[in-house]
């Protein structure tokens, strides 16, 4: 189980993957409090979801890329289980 803030399809706007269709899996929780943060709602808001449900939602979008983001995704110990399915 992971606490998920949102899962959505968009165009990547950062990194070397700019412009590519991407499914974003935004996990809940962050302890960094960066001054430039544009997703403060991801600090606490979210719902627990089973990995199987997360993967099913991602698959619905049929995007070539998946970005696991946050908050700070590594605060959830099981977050690495998502990455294992997309490598």
Secondary structure, 3 states (H helix, E strand, C coil): CEEEEEEEEEECCCHHHCCCEEEEEEECCCCCCCCCCCCHHHHCCCEEECHHHHHHHHHHHCCCEEEEECCCHHHCHHHHHHHHHHC
